[in-house]
Amino acid sequence: MNDNSKDKILKLAISLHSNPGIYALLIGSGISRAAGVPTGWEIVLDLIRKVAAVKGESPEPDPEEWYKKCFGEAPDYSKLLDKLTSTSAEHAALLRLKIPTQAHKAIATLAKYGYIKMILTTNFDRLMEKALEEQGISPDVISTGDALKGAIPYVHSKCTLIKLHGDYTDTRIKNTFAELSHYSDELNALLDCIFDEFCLIVCGWSAEWDTALRNAILRCKNRRFPTYWLAKGMLTEEAQRIIQHRRAEVIPIDNADQFFTEFLDIRWDWYM
């Protein structure tokens, strides 16, 4: 890590310590990678392969195209589960939960001390909830339209977790290109407030597939508050566009686990 990156990390630490609760954290599948949790689309492709195996066929080299030719429609998560399982218990068993990563645990520690109160995630696993609960925090979770309508205002919440693509126990999770292209008016209104009112930290999100989420960030014209983008490897064109729009500070990282655990090791009391 070069001196410029170290300076940015210290700058972020000072800002977070001096202004607890003003940063929203946006996390993607990169956070759960170390736990072996696949992305939503990877799960769809895996389910297609299972359906093909039941039929005694091979879907390779293009499982999606095989499914379209076989069933005359684009693959749908809920329908795929119905083809393979018959009960909600079987659904859950098909998507076995892992244990929280070091990144999840470090983020939960930041939430415990009030530094992070708003977490947005494109993941539908429950690793973030488990890590928060291990720290004694019961987050206010928004993963459906009904939950959004009944949620307490985030200003009154110790920690709000917004699962943008849903929860793995609900077959309405968003993972196809069509599903990721739009959000409800209510969710868009909430995101407009969040991206306008909060500083932002992004980690583990490529910005490549999530059209509706990209649009929500790009809609926000406010550049009053800083954005930090924790980048592993090359940035996608979509990510670069958002970074330019938000005038974000890019911090290269090796992986989320290492960054967040080392971030916790910073002597916060030096900056009081």
Secondary structure, DSSP 4 states (H G I P E B T S, - for coil): --HHHHHHHHHHHHHHHHSTT-EEEEE-HHHHGGGTPPPHHHHHHHHHHHHHHHTT---TT-HHHHHHHHHSS---HHHHHHHH-SSHHHHHHHT---PPPHHHHHHHHHHHTTSEEEEEES--SSHHHHHHHHTT---EEE-SHHHHHHPPPGGG-S-EEEETT--TTSTT---STTGGG---HHHHHHHHHHHHHSEEEEES---SS-HHHHHHHHH----SS-EEEEE-SSPPHHHHHHHHHHTPEEEE-S-HHHHHHHHHTS-GGGG-
